[in-house]
Amino acid sequence: MLRIITNWLEAQAELKRITERTHDDTAIDKETTVREILRSVKEKGDEALLHYTSEFDHITLTPEELKVTGSELDAAYQQVNKDLLNSIRFAAKQIEAFHRQRVPKSWVQFGDDDVVLGKRYTPVDRAGLYVPGGKAAYPSTVLMNAIPAQVAKVPKIVMVTPPGQDNKIHPAVLVAAQEAGIQEIYRIGGAQAIAALAYGTKTIPKVDVISGPGNIYVTLAKKIVYGTVGIDSLAGPSEVMIIADSEANPVHLAADMLAQAEHDSLASAILLTTDSAIARQVVTEVERQLQDHPRRTMTEKAIAHYGLVVVVESLEAAAELSNLFAPEHLELEVSDPWALLENIRHAGAIFLGYSTPEAVGDYLAGPNHTLPTSGAARYASALGVETFMKHSSLVQYSSAALHKVATTIDILATAEGLPSHANSVRVRTKTQEQEQQEWVKKETINQENDGKNL
């Protein structure tokens, strides 16, 4: 079921196949559907939202039922046990503490000749958070999206999440939202929810940035509305890559692979190891741990299609394969992970050592668990405070400073055929003598023209 590969070229080919596992012809049909949903919501607002919620989720709502009421928010605290509430609060504190260290700082630099340069960071006005729901509940996703937005001091934050068949949202999700300071919540999901956040409806406000993971329809919707609003990323199926040496524990490695595979049938779990015995033991252990797995059917499918064990010659070779794959999550289960880290260039989040399973990052370590997938870690980073902020450049020149660079700007602007650019500097740097000479020249021309007209 779980394949072992020892050939380098075959390993590269398999990693490429896994990276591209969502690139199929059906994506074109899905995008056509999503575009129609977006157009309809943009034009019809709440009416379209309710229509698609009924069609896709088989849930009937009225416009008044879209927004979660205060009584529902209050009741949620009575529906979660004390241990879960304390765990949510502990995780929230850990996540907030980390993200407070990541707030970009505005700065100003005073140079020679009274030149002032700087960068000023400000939050967006409105943020929209998408939290997957329906049959599942993800309070951790609420915390990971809401807390950075709060730390960024976004003035208005709203959350959308699909309800279950009883039209209700899981109480743990509502509690997590309130613990993160979110009170405005709408029971809506899918591409229609993204459309509502991007364009606004009578009930749901238009936002400036949308964050949060979702299914293929949600991801396509975010891709299409990007430009109308900002987005965090285009999240694909989850993935973990583990680099392990001969000292790693096969039971732990198997558990970590299954922890990723149980997300959904497209999730990927890959082990790179220098020890062929470890490779065989992990395959056996994965099969053993799958025996009584509550999500066996889906997890087994993910392992069969997108699970992989590769035996490599060295840890350096493993790092090279990892950089080619650019995994969302990378575990370095080796005796000296910090030394191996020097060889790693691309990964969304890196977990170092035998006692750091990826699950600690999913829930409460602090760094965000919304990460680039499908090779996007080559150029993208985790969701963070910066997702909800933007910066403005600050530039101030004194008269003396402008005179000093005027000729250079004139030359460059003239070379680009932009005379008004050059003139905008010239009119500020002319001496009184030059202005007088130009005035005399213009008057002479005017007098000559007047003489000709006579």
Contacts in CASP RR format, 6 or more apart in sequence:
PFRMAT RR
TARGET T0000
AUTHOR 0000-0000-0000
METHOD contacts of the structure
MODEL  1
MLRIITNWLEAQAELKRITERTHDDTAIDKETTVREILRSVKEKGDEALL
HYTSEFDHITLTPEELKVTGSELDAAYQQVNKDLLNSIRFAAKQIEAFHR
QRVPKSWVQFGDDDVVLGKRYTPVDRAGLYVPGGKAAYPSTVLMNAIPAQ
VAKVPKIVMVTPPGQDNKIHPAVLVAAQEAGIQEIYRIGGAQAIAALAYG
TKTIPKVDVISGPGNIYVTLAKKIVYGTVGIDSLAGPSEVMIIADSEANP
VHLAADMLAQAEHDSLASAILLTTDSAIARQVVTEVERQLQDHPRRTMTE
KAIAHYGLVVVVESLEAAAELSNLFAPEHLELEVSDPWALLENIRHAGAI
FLGYSTPEAVGDYLAGPNHTLPTSGAARYASALGVETFMKHSSLVQYSSA
ALHKVATTIDILATAEGLPSHANSVRVRTKTQEQEQQEWVKKETINQEND
GKNL
1 283 0 8 1.000
1 286 0 8 1.000
1 287 0 8 1.000
1 300 0 8 1.000
1 303 0 8 1.000
1 304 0 8 1.000
2 282 0 8 1.000
2 283 0 8 1.000
2 286 0 8 1.000
2 287 0 8 1.000
2 303 0 8 1.000
2 304 0 8 1.000
2 307 0 8 1.000
2 308 0 8 1.000
2 309 0 8 1.000
3 307 0 8 1.000
3 308 0 8 1.000
3 309 0 8 1.000
4 279 0 8 1.000
4 280 0 8 1.000
4 283 0 8 1.000
4 309 0 8 1.000
4 310 0 8 1.000
4 311 0 8 1.000
5 11 0 8 1.000
5 14 0 8 1.000
5 308 0 8 1.000
5 309 0 8 1.000
5 310 0 8 1.000
5 311 0 8 1.000
6 276 0 8 1.000
6 310 0 8 1.000
6 311 0 8 1.000
8 312 0 8 1.000
8 317 0 8 1.000
11 308 0 8 1.000
11 310 0 8 1.000
11 312 0 8 1.000
11 321 0 8 1.000
12 321 0 8 1.000
12 324 0 8 1.000
14 308 0 8 1.000
14 310 0 8 1.000
15 270 0 8 1.000
15 308 0 8 1.000
15 321 0 8 1.000
15 324 0 8 1.000
15 325 0 8 1.000
18 239 0 8 1.000
18 268 0 8 1.000
18 270 0 8 1.000
18 306 0 8 1.000
18 307 0 8 1.000
18 308 0 8 1.000
18 325 0 8 1.000
19 325 0 8 1.000
19 374 0 8 1.000
19 375 0 8 1.000
20 374 0 8 1.000
21 237 0 8 1.000
21 266 0 8 1.000
21 268 0 8 1.000
21 305 0 8 1.000
21 306 0 8 1.000
22 216 0 8 1.000
22 236 0 8 1.000
22 237 0 8 1.000
22 266 0 8 1.000
22 374 0 8 1.000
27 216 0 8 1.000
27 220 0 8 1.000
30 216 0 8 1.000
30 217 0 8 1.000
30 220 0 8 1.000
31 220 0 8 1.000
31 224 0 8 1.000
33 191 0 8 1.000
33 217 0 8 1.000
34 191 0 8 1.000
34 217 0 8 1.000
34 220 0 8 1.000
34 221 0 8 1.000
34 224 0 8 1.000
35 224 0 8 1.000
37 48 0 8 1.000
37 52 0 8 1.000
37 191 0 8 1.000
37 192 0 8 1.000
37 195 0 8 1.000
37 217 0 8 1.000
37 221 0 8 1.000
38 191 0 8 1.000
38 194 0 8 1.000
38 195 0 8 1.000
38 198 0 8 1.000
38 199 0 8 1.000
38 221 0 8 1.000
38 224 0 8 1.000
38 225 0 8 1.000
40 48 0 8 1.000
40 51 0 8 1.000
40 52 0 8 1.000
40 195 0 8 1.000
41 48 0 8 1.000
41 49 0 8 1.000
41 52 0 8 1.000
41 192 0 8 1.000
41 195 0 8 1.000
41 196 0 8 1.000
41 199 0 8 1.000
41 201 0 8 1.000
42 195 0 8 1.000
42 199 0 8 1.000
44 51 0 8 1.000
45 196 0 8 1.000
45 199 0 8 1.000
45 200 0 8 1.000
45 201 0 8 1.000
45 202 0 8 1.000
46 63 0 8 1.000
46 66 0 8 1.000
46 201 0 8 1.000
46 202 0 8 1.000
46 203 0 8 1.000
46 204 0 8 1.000
48 192 0 8 1.000
48 195 0 8 1.000
49 66 0 8 1.000
49 188 0 8 1.000
49 192 0 8 1.000
49 193 0 8 1.000
49 195 0 8 1.000
49 196 0 8 1.000
49 201 0 8 1.000
49 203 0 8 1.000
49 204 0 8 1.000
50 60 0 8 1.000
50 61 0 8 1.000
50 62 0 8 1.000
50 63 0 8 1.000
50 66 0 8 1.000
52 190 0 8 1.000
52 191 0 8 1.000
52 192 0 8 1.000
53 59 0 8 1.000
53 60 0 8 1.000
53 61 0 8 1.000
53 188 0 8 1.000
53 189 0 8 1.000
53 192 0 8 1.000
54 60 0 8 1.000
54 61 0 8 1.000
56 190 0 8 1.000
56 192 0 8 1.000
57 134 0 8 1.000
57 162 0 8 1.000
57 163 0 8 1.000
57 164 0 8 1.000
57 189 0 8 1.000
58 165 0 8 1.000
59 163 0 8 1.000
59 164 0 8 1.000
59 165 0 8 1.000
59 167 0 8 1.000
61 167 0 8 1.000
61 187 0 8 1.000
63 202 0 8 1.000
63 203 0 8 1.000
65 167 0 8 1.000
65 187 0 8 1.000
66 186 0 8 1.000
66 187 0 8 1.000
66 188 0 8 1.000
66 203 0 8 1.000
66 204 0 8 1.000
67 184 0 8 1.000
67 185 0 8 1.000
67 186 0 8 1.000
67 187 0 8 1.000
67 203 0 8 1.000
68 169 0 8 1.000
68 174 0 8 1.000
68 185 0 8 1.000
68 186 0 8 1.000
68 187 0 8 1.000
70 183 0 8 1.000
72 168 0 8 1.000
72 169 0 8 1.000
72 174 0 8 1.000
73 174 0 8 1.000
73 178 0 8 1.000
73 183 0 8 1.000
73 185 0 8 1.000
75 171 0 8 1.000
76 171 0 8 1.000
76 172 0 8 1.000
76 174 0 8 1.000
76 175 0 8 1.000
76 178 0 8 1.000
77 85 0 8 1.000
77 171 0 8 1.000
77 175 0 8 1.000
77 178 0 8 1.000
79 171 0 8 1.000
80 88 0 8 1.000
80 171 0 8 1.000
80 172 0 8 1.000
80 175 0 8 1.000
84 172 0 8 1.000
84 175 0 8 1.000
85 175 0 8 1.000
88 139 0 8 1.000
88 143 0 8 1.000
88 172 0 8 1.000
88 175 0 8 1.000
88 176 0 8 1.000
88 179 0 8 1.000
89 179 0 8 1.000
90 364 0 8 1.000
91 140 0 8 1.000
91 143 0 8 1.000
91 363 0 8 1.000
91 364 0 8 1.000
92 143 0 8 1.000
92 147 0 8 1.000
92 176 0 8 1.000
92 179 0 8 1.000
92 180 0 8 1.000
94 364 0 8 1.000
94 365 0 8 1.000
94 366 0 8 1.000
95 143 0 8 1.000
95 144 0 8 1.000
95 147 0 8 1.000
95 364 0 8 1.000
95 366 0 8 1.000
95 368 0 8 1.000
96 147 0 8 1.000
96 150 0 8 1.000
96 151 0 8 1.000
97 366 0 8 1.000
98 365 0 8 1.000
98 366 0 8 1.000
98 367 0 8 1.000
99 147 0 8 1.000
99 148 0 8 1.000
99 151 0 8 1.000
99 366 0 8 1.000
99 368 0 8 1.000
99 384 0 8 1.000
99 385 0 8 1.000
100 151 0 8 1.000
102 151 0 8 1.000
102 384 0 8 1.000
102 385 0 8 1.000
102 386 0 8 1.000
103 121 0 8 1.000
103 151 0 8 1.000
103 152 0 8 1.000
103 385 0 8 1.000
104 121 0 8 1.000
104 385 0 8 1.000
104 386 0 8 1.000
104 389 0 8 1.000
104 391 0 8 1.000
105 121 0 8 1.000
106 118 0 8 1.000
106 119 0 8 1.000
106 120 0 8 1.000
106 121 0 8 1.000
106 391 0 8 1.000
107 118 0 8 1.000
107 119 0 8 1.000
108 116 0 8 1.000
108 117 0 8 1.000
108 118 0 8 1.000
108 394 0 8 1.000
109 116 0 8 1.000
109 117 0 8 1.000
109 118 0 8 1.000
110 116 0 8 1.000
111 117 0 8 1.000
112 401 0 8 1.000
113 397 0 8 1.000
113 398 0 8 1.000
113 400 0 8 1.000
113 401 0 8 1.000
113 404 0 8 1.000
114 396 0 8 1.000
114 397 0 8 1.000
114 398 0 8 1.000
114 400 0 8 1.000
114 401 0 8 1.000
115 396 0 8 1.000
115 397 0 8 1.000
115 398 0 8 1.000
115 401 0 8 1.000
116 394 0 8 1.000
116 395 0 8 1.000
116 396 0 8 1.000
116 397 0 8 1.000
117 393 0 8 1.000
117 394 0 8 1.000
117 395 0 8 1.000
117 396 0 8 1.000
118 393 0 8 1.000
118 394 0 8 1.000
118 395 0 8 1.000
119 391 0 8 1.000
119 392 0 8 1.000
119 393 0 8 1.000
119 394 0 8 1.000
120 391 0 8 1.000
120 392 0 8 1.000
120 393 0 8 1.000
120 394 0 8 1.000
121 389 0 8 1.000
121 390 0 8 1.000
121 391 0 8 1.000
122 389 0 8 1.000
122 390 0 8 1.000
122 391 0 8 1.000
122 392 0 8 1.000
123 152 0 8 1.000
123 153 0 8 1.000
123 154 0 8 1.000
123 155 0 8 1.000
123 388 0 8 1.000
123 389 0 8 1.000
124 152 0 8 1.000
124 154 0 8 1.000
124 207 0 8 1.000
124 208 0 8 1.000
124 209 0 8 1.000
124 388 0 8 1.000
124 389 0 8 1.000
124 390 0 8 1.000
125 154 0 8 1.000
125 155 0 8 1.000
125 156 0 8 1.000
125 208 0 8 1.000
126 154 0 8 1.000
126 155 0 8 1.000
126 156 0 8 1.000
126 157 0 8 1.000
126 158 0 8 1.000
126 205 0 8 1.000
126 206 0 8 1.000
126 207 0 8 1.000
126 208 0 8 1.000
126 209 0 8 1.000
127 149 0 8 1.000
127 154 0 8 1.000
127 156 0 8 1.000
127 157 0 8 1.000
127 158 0 8 1.000
127 207 0 8 1.000
127 208 0 8 1.000
127 209 0 8 1.000
127 210 0 8 1.000
127 211 0 8 1.000
127 388 0 8 1.000
128 157 0 8 1.000
128 158 0 8 1.000
128 159 0 8 1.000
128 160 0 8 1.000
128 197 0 8 1.000
128 207 0 8 1.000
128 209 0 8 1.000
128 210 0 8 1.000
128 211 0 8 1.000
129 142 0 8 1.000
129 145 0 8 1.000
129 146 0 8 1.000
129 149 0 8 1.000
129 157 0 8 1.000
129 158 0 8 1.000
129 159 0 8 1.000
129 160 0 8 1.000
129 182 0 8 1.000
129 210 0 8 1.000
129 211 0 8 1.000
129 212 0 8 1.000
130 145 0 8 1.000
130 159 0 8 1.000
130 160 0 8 1.000
130 161 0 8 1.000
130 189 0 8 1.000
130 193 0 8 1.000
130 194 0 8 1.000
130 197 0 8 1.000
130 210 0 8 1.000
130 211 0 8 1.000
130 212 0 8 1.000
130 213 0 8 1.000
130 214 0 8 1.000
130 218 0 8 1.000
131 138 0 8 1.000
131 141 0 8 1.000
131 142 0 8 1.000
131 145 0 8 1.000
131 159 0 8 1.000
131 160 0 8 1.000
131 161 0 8 1.000
131 173 0 8 1.000
131 212 0 8 1.000
132 138 0 8 1.000
132 141 0 8 1.000
132 161 0 8 1.000
132 162 0 8 1.000
132 213 0 8 1.000
132 214 0 8 1.000
132 215 0 8 1.000
132 218 0 8 1.000
133 161 0 8 1.000
133 162 0 8 1.000
133 163 0 8 1.000
133 164 0 8 1.000
133 169 0 8 1.000
133 170 0 8 1.000
133 173 0 8 1.000
133 189 0 8 1.000
134 161 0 8 1.000
134 162 0 8 1.000
134 163 0 8 1.000
134 164 0 8 1.000
134 165 0 8 1.000
135 164 0 8 1.000
137 170 0 8 1.000
137 172 0 8 1.000
137 173 0 8 1.000
138 173 0 8 1.000
139 170 0 8 1.000
139 172 0 8 1.000
139 173 0 8 1.000
139 175 0 8 1.000
139 176 0 8 1.000
140 176 0 8 1.000
140 362 0 8 1.000
140 363 0 8 1.000
140 369 0 8 1.000
141 212 0 8 1.000
141 213 0 8 1.000
141 369 0 8 1.000
141 370 0 8 1.000
142 159 0 8 1.000
142 173 0 8 1.000
142 176 0 8 1.000
142 177 0 8 1.000
142 180 0 8 1.000
142 182 0 8 1.000
143 176 0 8 1.000
143 179 0 8 1.000
143 180 0 8 1.000
144 368 0 8 1.000
144 369 0 8 1.000
144 370 0 8 1.000
144 383 0 8 1.000
145 159 0 8 1.000
145 211 0 8 1.000
145 212 0 8 1.000
145 370 0 8 1.000
145 383 0 8 1.000
146 157 0 8 1.000
146 159 0 8 1.000
146 176 0 8 1.000
146 177 0 8 1.000
146 180 0 8 1.000
146 181 0 8 1.000
146 182 0 8 1.000
147 180 0 8 1.000
148 368 0 8 1.000
148 383 0 8 1.000
148 384 0 8 1.000
148 385 0 8 1.000
148 387 0 8 1.000
148 388 0 8 1.000
149 157 0 8 1.000
149 211 0 8 1.000
149 387 0 8 1.000
149 388 0 8 1.000
150 157 0 8 1.000
150 180 0 8 1.000
150 181 0 8 1.000
151 385 0 8 1.000
152 385 0 8 1.000
152 387 0 8 1.000
152 388 0 8 1.000
152 389 0 8 1.000
154 388 0 8 1.000
156 184 0 8 1.000
156 205 0 8 1.000
156 207 0 8 1.000
157 181 0 8 1.000
157 182 0 8 1.000
157 184 0 8 1.000
158 182 0 8 1.000
158 184 0 8 1.000
158 185 0 8 1.000
158 186 0 8 1.000
158 197 0 8 1.000
158 204 0 8 1.000
158 205 0 8 1.000
158 207 0 8 1.000
159 177 0 8 1.000
159 182 0 8 1.000
159 184 0 8 1.000
159 185 0 8 1.000
159 186 0 8 1.000
160 185 0 8 1.000
160 186 0 8 1.000
160 187 0 8 1.000
160 188 0 8 1.000
160 189 0 8 1.000
160 193 0 8 1.000
160 196 0 8 1.000
160 197 0 8 1.000
160 204 0 8 1.000
161 169 0 8 1.000
161 173 0 8 1.000
161 185 0 8 1.000
161 186 0 8 1.000
161 187 0 8 1.000
161 188 0 8 1.000
161 189 0 8 1.000
162 187 0 8 1.000
162 188 0 8 1.000
162 189 0 8 1.000
162 190 0 8 1.000
162 193 0 8 1.000
163 169 0 8 1.000
163 187 0 8 1.000
164 170 0 8 1.000
167 187 0 8 1.000
168 187 0 8 1.000
169 185 0 8 1.000
169 187 0 8 1.000
174 185 0 8 1.000
177 183 0 8 1.000
177 185 0 8 1.000
186 193 0 8 1.000
186 196 0 8 1.000
186 203 0 8 1.000
186 204 0 8 1.000
188 196 0 8 1.000
188 204 0 8 1.000
189 218 0 8 1.000
190 214 0 8 1.000
190 215 0 8 1.000
190 217 0 8 1.000
190 218 0 8 1.000
190 221 0 8 1.000
191 217 0 8 1.000
191 218 0 8 1.000
191 220 0 8 1.000
191 221 0 8 1.000
193 218 0 8 1.000
194 210 0 8 1.000
194 218 0 8 1.000
194 221 0 8 1.000
194 222 0 8 1.000
194 225 0 8 1.000
195 221 0 8 1.000
195 225 0 8 1.000
196 203 0 8 1.000
196 204 0 8 1.000
197 204 0 8 1.000
197 206 0 8 1.000
197 207 0 8 1.000
197 210 0 8 1.000
197 229 0 8 1.000
198 206 0 8 1.000
198 207 0 8 1.000
198 210 0 8 1.000
198 221 0 8 1.000
198 225 0 8 1.000
198 228 0 8 1.000
198 229 0 8 1.000
199 206 0 8 1.000
199 225 0 8 1.000
199 228 0 8 1.000
200 206 0 8 1.000
206 229 0 8 1.000
207 229 0 8 1.000
208 229 0 8 1.000
208 230 0 8 1.000
209 229 0 8 1.000
209 230 0 8 1.000
209 231 0 8 1.000
209 232 0 8 1.000
209 387 0 8 1.000
209 388 0 8 1.000
210 222 0 8 1.000
210 225 0 8 1.000
210 229 0 8 1.000
210 230 0 8 1.000
210 231 0 8 1.000
210 232 0 8 1.000
211 231 0 8 1.000
211 232 0 8 1.000
211 370 0 8 1.000
211 383 0 8 1.000
211 387 0 8 1.000
211 388 0 8 1.000
212 232 0 8 1.000
212 235 0 8 1.000
212 370 0 8 1.000
212 383 0 8 1.000
213 219 0 8 1.000
213 235 0 8 1.000
213 236 0 8 1.000
213 370 0 8 1.000
214 235 0 8 1.000
219 234 0 8 1.000
219 235 0 8 1.000
219 236 0 8 1.000
222 231 0 8 1.000
222 234 0 8 1.000
223 231 0 8 1.000
223 234 0 8 1.000
225 231 0 8 1.000
232 370 0 8 1.000
232 383 0 8 1.000
232 387 0 8 1.000
233 370 0 8 1.000
233 372 0 8 1.000
233 376 0 8 1.000
233 380 0 8 1.000
233 383 0 8 1.000
234 376 0 8 1.000
235 370 0 8 1.000
235 371 0 8 1.000
235 372 0 8 1.000
235 373 0 8 1.000
236 373 0 8 1.000
236 374 0 8 1.000
237 263 0 8 1.000
237 264 0 8 1.000
237 266 0 8 1.000
237 267 0 8 1.000
237 268 0 8 1.000
237 306 0 8 1.000
237 373 0 8 1.000
237 374 0 8 1.000
238 260 0 8 1.000
238 263 0 8 1.000
238 264 0 8 1.000
238 267 0 8 1.000
238 268 0 8 1.000
238 328 0 8 1.000
238 329 0 8 1.000
238 373 0 8 1.000
239 260 0 8 1.000
239 267 0 8 1.000
239 268 0 8 1.000
239 269 0 8 1.000
239 270 0 8 1.000
239 306 0 8 1.000
239 327 0 8 1.000
239 328 0 8 1.000
239 329 0 8 1.000
239 373 0 8 1.000
239 374 0 8 1.000
240 256 0 8 1.000
240 257 0 8 1.000
240 259 0 8 1.000
240 260 0 8 1.000
240 268 0 8 1.000
240 269 0 8 1.000
240 270 0 8 1.000
240 327 0 8 1.000
240 328 0 8 1.000
240 329 0 8 1.000
240 330 0 8 1.000
240 331 0 8 1.000
240 358 0 8 1.000
241 270 0 8 1.000
241 271 0 8 1.000
241 272 0 8 1.000
241 322 0 8 1.000
241 325 0 8 1.000
241 327 0 8 1.000
241 329 0 8 1.000
241 330 0 8 1.000
241 331 0 8 1.000
241 347 0 8 1.000
242 253 0 8 1.000
242 256 0 8 1.000
242 257 0 8 1.000
242 269 0 8 1.000
242 270 0 8 1.000
242 271 0 8 1.000
242 272 0 8 1.000
242 330 0 8 1.000
242 331 0 8 1.000
242 333 0 8 1.000
243 272 0 8 1.000
243 273 0 8 1.000
243 315 0 8 1.000
243 318 0 8 1.000
243 319 0 8 1.000
243 322 0 8 1.000
243 330 0 8 1.000
243 331 0 8 1.000
243 332 0 8 1.000
243 333 0 8 1.000
243 334 0 8 1.000
243 340 0 8 1.000
244 253 0 8 1.000
244 271 0 8 1.000
244 272 0 8 1.000
244 273 0 8 1.000
244 274 0 8 1.000
244 275 0 8 1.000
244 278 0 8 1.000
244 333 0 8 1.000
244 334 0 8 1.000
245 273 0 8 1.000
245 274 0 8 1.000
245 275 0 8 1.000
245 315 0 8 1.000
245 333 0 8 1.000
245 334 0 8 1.000
245 335 0 8 1.000
246 274 0 8 1.000
246 275 0 8 1.000
246 277 0 8 1.000
246 278 0 8 1.000
247 334 0 8 1.000
247 335 0 8 1.000
247 354 0 8 1.000
248 273 0 8 1.000
248 275 0 8 1.000
248 278 0 8 1.000
248 333 0 8 1.000
248 334 0 8 1.000
248 354 0 8 1.000
249 354 0 8 1.000
250 278 0 8 1.000
250 281 0 8 1.000
250 282 0 8 1.000
250 284 0 8 1.000
250 285 0 8 1.000
251 285 0 8 1.000
252 333 0 8 1.000
252 354 0 8 1.000
252 357 0 8 1.000
253 271 0 8 1.000
253 278 0 8 1.000
253 282 0 8 1.000
253 285 0 8 1.000
253 333 0 8 1.000
254 282 0 8 1.000
254 285 0 8 1.000
254 286 0 8 1.000
254 288 0 8 1.000
254 289 0 8 1.000
255 289 0 8 1.000
255 357 0 8 1.000
256 269 0 8 1.000
256 331 0 8 1.000
256 357 0 8 1.000
256 358 0 8 1.000
256 359 0 8 1.000
257 269 0 8 1.000
257 270 0 8 1.000
257 271 0 8 1.000
257 282 0 8 1.000
257 286 0 8 1.000
257 303 0 8 1.000
257 307 0 8 1.000
258 269 0 8 1.000
258 286 0 8 1.000
258 289 0 8 1.000
258 290 0 8 1.000
258 293 0 8 1.000
258 299 0 8 1.000
258 303 0 8 1.000
259 357 0 8 1.000
259 358 0 8 1.000
259 359 0 8 1.000
260 267 0 8 1.000
260 268 0 8 1.000
260 269 0 8 1.000
260 329 0 8 1.000
260 358 0 8 1.000
261 267 0 8 1.000
261 268 0 8 1.000
261 269 0 8 1.000
261 299 0 8 1.000
261 302 0 8 1.000
261 303 0 8 1.000
261 306 0 8 1.000
261 307 0 8 1.000
262 293 0 8 1.000
262 295 0 8 1.000
262 298 0 8 1.000
262 299 0 8 1.000
262 302 0 8 1.000
263 302 0 8 1.000
264 298 0 8 1.000
264 302 0 8 1.000
265 298 0 8 1.000
265 301 0 8 1.000
265 302 0 8 1.000
265 305 0 8 1.000
266 302 0 8 1.000
266 306 0 8 1.000
267 302 0 8 1.000
267 306 0 8 1.000
268 302 0 8 1.000
268 306 0 8 1.000
268 307 0 8 1.000
268 308 0 8 1.000
269 302 0 8 1.000
269 303 0 8 1.000
269 306 0 8 1.000
269 307 0 8 1.000
269 308 0 8 1.000
270 307 0 8 1.000
270 308 0 8 1.000
270 309 0 8 1.000
270 310 0 8 1.000
270 325 0 8 1.000
270 327 0 8 1.000
271 279 0 8 1.000
271 282 0 8 1.000
271 308 0 8 1.000
271 309 0 8 1.000
271 310 0 8 1.000
272 310 0 8 1.000
272 312 0 8 1.000
272 318 0 8 1.000
272 321 0 8 1.000
272 322 0 8 1.000
273 279 0 8 1.000
273 282 0 8 1.000
273 309 0 8 1.000
273 310 0 8 1.000
273 311 0 8 1.000
273 312 0 8 1.000
273 318 0 8 1.000
274 311 0 8 1.000
274 312 0 8 1.000
274 313 0 8 1.000
274 314 0 8 1.000
274 315 0 8 1.000
274 318 0 8 1.000
275 311 0 8 1.000
276 311 0 8 1.000
279 309 0 8 1.000
279 311 0 8 1.000
282 309 0 8 1.000
283 309 0 8 1.000
286 303 0 8 1.000
290 296 0 8 1.000
290 299 0 8 1.000
290 300 0 8 1.000
290 303 0 8 1.000
293 299 0 8 1.000
293 300 0 8 1.000
310 318 0 8 1.000
310 321 0 8 1.000
312 318 0 8 1.000
312 321 0 8 1.000
315 334 0 8 1.000
315 340 0 8 1.000
315 343 0 8 1.000
316 343 0 8 1.000
319 340 0 8 1.000
319 343 0 8 1.000
319 344 0 8 1.000
320 343 0 8 1.000
322 330 0 8 1.000
322 344 0 8 1.000
322 346 0 8 1.000
322 347 0 8 1.000
323 343 0 8 1.000
323 344 0 8 1.000
323 345 0 8 1.000
323 346 0 8 1.000
325 375 0 8 1.000
326 346 0 8 1.000
326 347 0 8 1.000
326 348 0 8 1.000
326 372 0 8 1.000
326 375 0 8 1.000
326 376 0 8 1.000
326 377 0 8 1.000
326 378 0 8 1.000
327 347 0 8 1.000
327 348 0 8 1.000
327 375 0 8 1.000
327 377 0 8 1.000
328 347 0 8 1.000
328 348 0 8 1.000
328 349 0 8 1.000
328 371 0 8 1.000
328 372 0 8 1.000
328 373 0 8 1.000
328 377 0 8 1.000
329 347 0 8 1.000
329 348 0 8 1.000
329 349 0 8 1.000
329 351 0 8 1.000
329 358 0 8 1.000
329 371 0 8 1.000
330 344 0 8 1.000
330 347 0 8 1.000
330 348 0 8 1.000
330 349 0 8 1.000
330 350 0 8 1.000
330 351 0 8 1.000
331 350 0 8 1.000
331 351 0 8 1.000
331 353 0 8 1.000
331 356 0 8 1.000
331 357 0 8 1.000
331 358 0 8 1.000
332 340 0 8 1.000
332 341 0 8 1.000
332 344 0 8 1.000
332 350 0 8 1.000
332 351 0 8 1.000
332 352 0 8 1.000
332 353 0 8 1.000
333 353 0 8 1.000
333 354 0 8 1.000
334 340 0 8 1.000
334 353 0 8 1.000
337 352 0 8 1.000
337 353 0 8 1.000
338 352 0 8 1.000
341 350 0 8 1.000
341 352 0 8 1.000
344 350 0 8 1.000
346 375 0 8 1.000
346 377 0 8 1.000
346 378 0 8 1.000
347 377 0 8 1.000
348 371 0 8 1.000
348 372 0 8 1.000
348 377 0 8 1.000
348 381 0 8 1.000
348 382 0 8 1.000
349 358 0 8 1.000
349 361 0 8 1.000
349 367 0 8 1.000
349 369 0 8 1.000
349 371 0 8 1.000
349 382 0 8 1.000
351 357 0 8 1.000
351 358 0 8 1.000
351 360 0 8 1.000
351 361 0 8 1.000
361 367 0 8 1.000
361 369 0 8 1.000
362 369 0 8 1.000
363 369 0 8 1.000
367 382 0 8 1.000
368 382 0 8 1.000
368 383 0 8 1.000
368 384 0 8 1.000
369 382 0 8 1.000
370 382 0 8 1.000
370 383 0 8 1.000
371 377 0 8 1.000
371 382 0 8 1.000
371 383 0 8 1.000
372 379 0 8 1.000
372 380 0 8 1.000
372 381 0 8 1.000
372 382 0 8 1.000
397 405 0 8 1.000
399 428 0 8 1.000
399 429 0 8 1.000
402 425 0 8 1.000
402 428 0 8 1.000
402 429 0 8 1.000
403 429 0 8 1.000
406 425 0 8 1.000
406 426 0 8 1.000
406 428 0 8 1.000
406 429 0 8 1.000
409 421 0 8 1.000
409 422 0 8 1.000
409 425 0 8 1.000
410 422 0 8 1.000
410 425 0 8 1.000
410 426 0 8 1.000
413 419 0 8 1.000
413 421 0 8 1.000
413 422 0 8 1.000
413 425 0 8 1.000
414 422 0 8 1.000
430 438 0 8 1.000
END
